[in-house]
Amino acid sequence: MSDHFEAVFSCFLRDDTPDSVLETLRWHLGLDDEEPEGLDAENTPYPLLVPDSNSRLPGGDTASLRRTVQEFTTSGERYEWELFARCYWVDDFTLWLDDLLTLIAPHVARPGYGGHIRGEYGTDLKTITFRGGTYDPVGI
């Protein structure tokens, strides 16, 4: 029997995030069907953030990646990429969590909370925290 989790990713990525990272995220989110060039299939065998229309999570799964204005400055608008995903994960997906966080971490715009993992029926959150281009181990 498999364990199941609520996986939430919520952070802003810098506007200069490389196209290769954005392409990989779009694939993970199910926004692009084609597997990105150079993706290591052994460490990333399938998309991890695709919303499931039959999710057992209250409110369902959701995923988005969009470029948004964060502030208006005297030199113009400042943009960041808003990443949000809430998915129902089977325990096998947690095997690739570090690879996903390693992809995101160097491009996170602001340190701090970046999401959480919670057992399906649990109340204990394993918080994802980004700082200095890396992340604190989640330890599932």
C-alpha positions as CSV (number, residue, x, y, z in Angstrom):
1,M,0.0,0.0,0.0
2,S,1.3,3.4,-0.9
3,D,1.4,6.5,1.2
4,H,-0.1,9.7,-0.3
5,F,0.8,13.3,0.3
6,E,-0.3,16.8,-0.4
7,A,2.6,18.6,-2.1
8,V,2.5,22.4,-2.3
9,F,5.1,24.5,-4.1
10,S,4.7,28.3,-3.8
11,C,7.4,30.7,-4.7
12,F,8.6,33.4,-7.0
13,L,11.4,32.8,-9.5
14,R,13.6,35.7,-10.7
15,D,12.7,37.1,-14.1
16,D,16.1,36.0,-15.5
17,T,15.4,32.3,-14.8
18,P,16.9,30.4,-17.7
19,D,14.5,29.2,-20.5
20,S,15.7,25.6,-19.9
21,V,14.5,25.8,-16.3
22,L,11.1,27.3,-17.3
23,E,10.7,24.7,-20.0
24,T,11.3,21.9,-17.5
25,L,8.8,23.5,-15.1
26,R,6.2,23.8,-17.8
27,W,6.7,20.1,-18.6
28,H,6.4,19.2,-14.9
29,L,3.2,21.3,-14.7
30,G,1.7,19.6,-17.7
31,L,1.7,22.9,-19.7
32,D,4.0,21.4,-22.4
33,D,3.7,17.9,-23.7
34,E,7.2,17.5,-25.1
35,E,9.9,16.4,-22.7
36,P,12.5,19.2,-22.5
37,E,15.8,18.8,-24.2
38,G,18.6,17.6,-21.9
39,L,16.3,16.2,-19.2
40,D,17.8,13.4,-17.3
41,A,15.1,10.7,-17.5
42,E,16.6,8.7,-14.7
43,N,16.3,11.6,-12.2
44,T,13.1,12.9,-13.7
45,P,11.1,10.0,-15.2
46,Y,7.8,11.8,-15.5
47,P,6.1,15.2,-14.7
48,L,5.6,15.7,-11.0
49,L,3.2,18.7,-10.8
50,V,0.5,17.8,-13.3
51,P,-2.9,18.4,-11.7
52,D,-5.1,15.3,-11.4
53,S,-8.8,16.0,-12.1
54,N,-9.6,13.1,-9.8
55,S,-7.5,14.3,-6.9
56,R,-8.6,13.3,-3.4
57,L,-7.5,16.6,-2.0
58,P,-10.3,19.0,-0.9
59,G,-10.4,21.7,-3.5
60,G,-8.5,19.6,-6.0
61,D,-5.1,19.9,-7.6
62,T,-3.9,23.1,-9.2
63,A,-0.7,24.2,-11.0
64,S,0.4,27.5,-12.6
65,L,3.5,29.3,-13.8
66,R,3.0,32.8,-14.9
67,R,5.1,36.0,-15.3
68,T,3.7,38.7,-13.1
69,V,4.5,42.3,-12.2
70,Q,5.9,42.5,-8.7
71,E,6.5,46.2,-8.4
72,F,6.6,49.5,-10.3
73,T,9.9,51.3,-10.2
74,T,11.1,54.6,-11.7
75,S,12.9,52.5,-14.4
76,G,9.7,50.5,-15.2
77,E,8.0,47.3,-14.1
78,R,9.8,44.5,-12.2
79,Y,8.7,41.0,-13.1
80,E,9.0,37.6,-11.5
81,W,7.7,34.1,-12.3
82,E,5.0,33.0,-10.0
83,L,5.1,29.2,-9.4
84,F,2.2,27.5,-7.6
85,A,1.3,23.9,-7.6
86,R,-0.8,21.8,-5.2
87,C,-0.8,18.1,-6.0
88,Y,-1.8,14.8,-4.6
89,W,1.3,12.7,-4.6
90,V,1.9,9.0,-4.3
91,D,5.0,8.3,-2.1
92,D,7.1,7.3,-5.2
93,F,7.1,11.0,-6.3
94,T,9.0,12.0,-3.2
95,L,12.0,10.1,-4.6
96,W,12.4,13.0,-7.1
97,L,11.7,15.9,-4.8
98,D,15.3,16.8,-4.3
99,D,15.9,17.0,-8.1
100,L,12.9,19.3,-8.5
101,L,14.0,21.5,-5.6
102,T,17.5,21.6,-7.0
103,L,16.1,22.8,-10.3
104,I,14.1,25.6,-8.6
105,A,16.3,26.8,-5.7
106,P,19.0,28.8,-7.6
107,H,16.4,30.9,-9.2
108,V,14.1,31.7,-6.2
109,A,13.6,35.4,-5.9
110,R,13.0,35.6,-2.2
111,P,14.2,33.4,0.6
112,G,11.8,31.7,3.0
113,Y,8.7,29.6,2.6
114,G,8.5,27.7,-0.7
115,G,5.8,25.1,0.1
116,H,5.2,22.0,2.1
117,I,4.6,18.3,2.0
118,R,1.9,16.8,4.3
119,G,0.8,13.2,4.7
120,E,-2.7,12.7,3.3
121,Y,-4.3,12.4,6.7
122,G,-1.6,14.1,8.7
123,T,-1.4,17.5,10.3
124,D,2.5,17.7,10.4
125,L,3.9,19.8,7.6
126,K,7.4,19.3,6.2
127,T,8.1,22.9,5.1
128,I,10.2,23.7,2.0
129,T,12.4,26.7,2.8
130,F,14.6,28.4,0.2
131,R,17.7,30.4,1.2
132,G,20.8,31.5,-0.7
133,G,20.3,29.6,-3.9
134,T,19.6,26.3,-2.0
135,Y,16.9,24.7,0.2
136,D,16.6,23.1,3.6
137,P,16.2,19.4,3.4
138,V,12.6,18.4,3.7
139,G,13.2,14.9,5.2
140,I,10.2,12.9,4.3
